[in-house]
Amino acid sequence: MAQNTNAISFDKIWRDMEFLTNCFRQVLKELGQDELVDLISPDGSKNKMPDDIKLEKKQVQVLSMYLQLMNLVEENAAVQYRRQLVNNNGMQAIRGSWSETFQRWKSQGISQGQMQEIMKKISVTPVLTAHPTEAKRISILELHREIYLKLIKLENNAYSSAERKLIGDDIMTLLERWWRTGEIYLEKPTVEKERNNVVHYLSKVFPLALKKTDIQLKQSWAEMGFDPEKLIYPRLQFGSWVAGDRDGHPYVTSAITENTLVEQRKTALELIYSQLNELVSHLSFSKKRNPTPEILNNAIENKLDLLGESGKVAAERNPYEPWRQFLALMLVQLTNTMEEQNFQNQEIYNSPEDFLEDLLVLKSSLLEIGAKRIVEDLIFPTERLLQCFGFHLARLDIRQNSEFHDKAMEQILKATYPDLPEYRTWSEEEKIEFLTEELKTNRPFGIAGKSFEPEADKVLDCYRVVRNHSEKYGPQGIGAFIISMTRGLSDLLLVYVLMREAGLSSNTFQVVPLFETIDDLLVSNKVMDSFLKHPAYKQSKDGVQEVMLGYSDSNKDGGIIASRWHIYQAEEALTRTAKENDVRFKFFHGIGGTISRGGGKYHRFLESMPPGSLSGEIKLTVQGETISQQFANRLTASYNLEMLLSGTALQTGHNSFPQRATTYPVAALRKLAQYSQEKYQDLIQHPSFLEFYGEATPIDVLELSKIGSRPARRTGTRTLGDLRAIPWVFSWNQSRFNITGWFGIGCALQKLKKEDNESYMQLKEFAEQWPLLRYILIQVETNLMNASPAIMSLYADLVKSEDVRQELTEIIKTEHSESLAQIDAMFDESREERRQSLLDNLSRREDALMALHHLQIKNLNLWRESKDRKESNQVTLLLEITTALASGLKNTG
């Protein structure tokens, strides 16, 4: 009889938490911190906080570490839960897995050959960003990883009690190191440090996760009884915004961009070098026992001629091992490439394709002697690594705001045509007419290298860095040129003109719009239609054009329901526009870590897309704490990669071989989104809203935080419009209002039921059936359950004006209660039945979180009343509390 996997997971969490808590308590005792020991207990029961202001910093650290240990335990329990599911029900039991995807295709009558055609289309690009949402120091993340591995080690029942005690001792050493390290950034991290963090994941984590994910794919294909020779692996490449994203980030300079491109190339070559070295240790085949294929002998001779003395020395090390000889020669050539010796000469690898040719020689020679298993287990992973990371590691996108480009153009024209009116005062039609004429000629405005004013110089210097790097190494390391806040055709054409000014070929790189606000999403298809039809448009060779959709600003504009609806609607309209213009759009989804900014489970997110919108290629951001949450540990990383790749394949399959179409209640959801947006905008446009927001949330503390290198505001003006979406969401989450993830839905459903019951009943009928609607409702419900009316009231007490406090609190709490009731009514089961896992999760951490909320409120009040708002000890304590809460809530912004 199958075991209850939910019960197993729950029991395991408490067992592991008890063990780690006891270890932590022992460490605290050894360090003489007896007064802190009773803050945490093995059974999670509530304990009284010591009422000593001198202990507050230590109290925060204890609670923060406790909550982070709980996160590690829950992550490991999730891994074990999935293993138990597979043991009980087979690989297809994992929702969103390759096995489930293949089973679903098979049940729909899709043949093996058709599956191969789908797999050929798949191309997924996760883009890592350093948005200021990772509240933990890198050194702490490394300690997390070590503790996690020790926790896994304890699951091996073969260890003796003495060996298990040693593992416990190791964990206590790690906990002491953690205690002594400190929790928060004392200084804002530099762009270089953020880059190093991203490079760590790209070079140390993703290669291992990719290998594991590919094994899962291979096993799932074989489980279906398909021919293993016919399996096609999906394309996976990575992108990065770190040192490329300039939007509101004054510290991203052309020098940092240049250095980053070089560093990423260097790391990619080192990664391949390491892989080759590993092959050298494994391919110790003697020619006395294995006949040397002619293809290998010829390749060795050619390499010896090419590499001269250094090649001869390398080959002499293994005179009877031809495979090792060839690998040694490849290493010499790769070393030359890394050291850039004789650049553009045949002694180096000029491109990944050159290297792949040698790898295929190695592969063919091994297949010729019947070493098929060796090829599959050793050569294929190297080939896959090359396909994924190339010589560039990740493609660096260049992003800048459209207004910044406008200002740069204005400065160029001012220097060239001083009598012209300021460019930013021109109408859209005037801009398009002018830019269209300019693009008919290759003549730049200024003399090559001429200096203009700051904005123009920054744009052109960046473009010149891209030009120089691509001329020297090829364009593979550069992604797209993304224009945030794209409003019209002129924003896209202007980038072509700026490229011309810098001597950068616009034929090589894509200019990509980013539609962010609700107003911009509404006109996105018209903008793209005019762009595709414009004579200056540079169509890519494969007929694919990238389009980016933003989830953050549309949420800040109109709330979560309106945001999701308008993105869905825009994607639908853009898909039609692409078809009409005989191109394919590759959608780039700018999702964040939190639900409010588009975060969620990959397979559910992909299922919620409009039919026909996903043609196989997709790009999406992986931001802030999401990187460490989803990819810090290998098994979790491979699981999330599988969800992303398999989910993309599943949706592409639906679009390639559509089944019987279901008519969803689109008009009803449109009306719901409208009602929800009206309610949300009533709130944020309330005359006292900004006063309430500024005092009832810790936004003022977050603006002082040292989490990321980028400022919290785009220009520094203190308006809601200038505030970035990340601190906006972060501040509401900290105070447990969470309004960015739910506000408006209760009133909207109530109004729909009253004014258009037929539409309401349609939504109720399709709440479980329509992937988009189900995804929205479940995500909103998650945010509602994470919010806490009791804690809202505590933070609202920070608002000085009693009238403002009472009125706004009443509005928010009434809508929260109504929203919970309305969502419950949409489903057949209560949330207590449907969301037991989330309720358990919240219950486990409730006491520790409540203690931190009380500390934050108390110290916010003291700090705001103090004369010296910059007093470092008070600010540091508040930042530590913020970090601790972010850990416990498992989100920032």
Summary of the structure (lengths in Angstrom):
residues: 893
radius of gyration: 28.7
end to end distance: 43.7
largest distance: 91.4
contacts: 3041
relative contact order: 0.10
helix: 65%
strand: 6%
